[in-house]
Amino acid sequence: MAKPVRIALIYGSIREGRFCDTIVRWAAREIDGHEAFELDVIDPSPLFPAPTNAPPNDSAANDLQQRLHRADAFVVATPEYNHSFSAPLKHLLDSIYGVWQAKPVAFISYGGVSGGLRAVEQLRLVFAELHATTIRQVVSFPNAPEQFDKQGHPRDPERASRNLCKLLAQLWWWASALRQARQEEAYASVS
Ligand SMILES: Cc1cc2nc3c(=O)[nH]c(=O)nc-3n(C[C@H](O)[C@H](O)[C@H](O)COP(=O)(O)O)c2cc1C
């Protein structure tokens, strides 16, 4: 069997009480069920000062840097805030260098009526600047709290699972192709 694709599943919210927990836990359960993938869940929270305004934690940043560097592919779970993505997610993308290049990025989005799709379109622009490629298939949850039960399971699990499977198939294709290409010639030679 081919070497599994290593996915970093990234939290797009660090808000206390975030709905992102529900989205990420669902996605992690689903991805864990696929032999073709290994999963690492990345929470940007440690990049931020404690409420006492303690300095940012450099060792936490180094830890995230190494884990993101090891990833073959990224899945970003993004909410929508004022028609865009969150400031903490932007801070993660601006703070951690060199880990995104020549790798694919997929999105699971959620929010109000738009299902987070406006945040996704803006993230595509940012990831292009980081030399990453974004996957067409998006799993989107409009009015997200209505789409999950109290235990955090989707109310229409077959549909959610089917959409995520399509996303993962596209992500696997790109991740495998780009991993091979990076091994043959370092992307740094053209970046
Ligand atoms: C300041 C703020 C702005 C928001 N703006 C939008 C928006 O533009 N579009 C939308 O669909 N939902 C919007 N929402 C709803 C959020 O997407 C929703 O509350 C989501 O659960 C936030 O993610 P989180 O709970 O994981 O932090 C907004 C929420 C907040 C707090």
The ligand as a MOL file (V3000), in Angstrom:
LIG
                    3D

  0  0  0     0  0            999 V3000
M  V30 BEGIN CTAB
M  V30 COUNTS 31 33 0 0 0
M  V30 BEGIN ATOM
M  V30 1 C -18.1240 38.7150 14.8770 0
M  V30 2 C -18.8680 37.6720 14.1150 0
M  V30 3 C -19.1060 37.8530 12.7710 0
M  V30 4 C -19.7890 36.8760 12.0300 0
M  V30 5 N -19.9770 37.0670 10.6980 0
M  V30 6 C -20.5870 36.1100 9.9620 0
M  V30 7 C -20.7200 36.2620 8.5480 0
M  V30 8 O -20.3000 37.2370 7.9550 0
M  V30 9 N -21.3260 35.2780 7.8620 0
M  V30 10 C -21.7950 34.1430 8.4610 0
M  V30 11 O -22.3340 33.2700 7.7800 0
M  V30 12 N -21.6780 33.9630 9.8080 0
M  V30 13 C -21.0800 34.9130 10.5620 0
M  V30 14 N -20.9200 34.7460 11.9160 0
M  V30 15 C -21.3770 33.4830 12.5230 0
M  V30 16 C -20.1840 32.5530 12.7360 0
M  V30 17 O -19.7040 32.0560 11.5040 0
M  V30 18 C -20.6000 31.4050 13.6430 0
M  V30 19 O -20.9460 31.9590 14.8970 0
M  V30 20 C -19.5190 30.3810 13.8200 0
M  V30 21 O -19.9940 29.3820 14.6780 0
M  V30 22 C -18.2340 30.9630 14.3950 0
M  V30 23 O -17.2780 29.9420 14.5360 0
M  V30 24 P -16.7310 29.4850 15.9620 0
M  V30 25 O -17.9390 29.2880 16.8670 0
M  V30 26 O -16.0170 28.1950 15.7110 0
M  V30 27 O -15.8140 30.5630 16.4490 0
M  V30 28 C -20.2610 35.6980 12.6740 0
M  V30 29 C -20.0220 35.5460 14.0390 0
M  V30 30 C -19.3470 36.5050 14.7680 0
M  V30 31 C -19.0830 36.3090 16.2400 0
M  V30 END ATOM
M  V30 BEGIN BOND
M  V30 1 1 1 2
M  V30 2 1 2 3
M  V30 3 2 2 30
M  V30 4 2 3 4
M  V30 5 1 4 5
M  V30 6 1 4 28
M  V30 7 2 5 6
M  V30 8 1 6 7
M  V30 9 1 6 13
M  V30 10 2 7 8
M  V30 11 1 7 9
M  V30 12 1 9 10
M  V30 13 2 10 11
M  V30 14 1 10 12
M  V30 15 2 12 13
M  V30 16 1 13 14
M  V30 17 1 14 15
M  V30 18 1 14 28
M  V30 19 1 15 16
M  V30 20 1 16 17
M  V30 21 1 16 18
M  V30 22 1 18 19
M  V30 23 1 18 20
M  V30 24 1 20 21
M  V30 25 1 20 22
M  V30 26 1 22 23
M  V30 27 1 23 24
M  V30 28 2 24 25
M  V30 29 1 24 26
M  V30 30 1 24 27
M  V30 31 2 28 29
M  V30 32 1 29 30
M  V30 33 1 30 31
M  V30 END BOND
M  V30 END CTAB
M  END
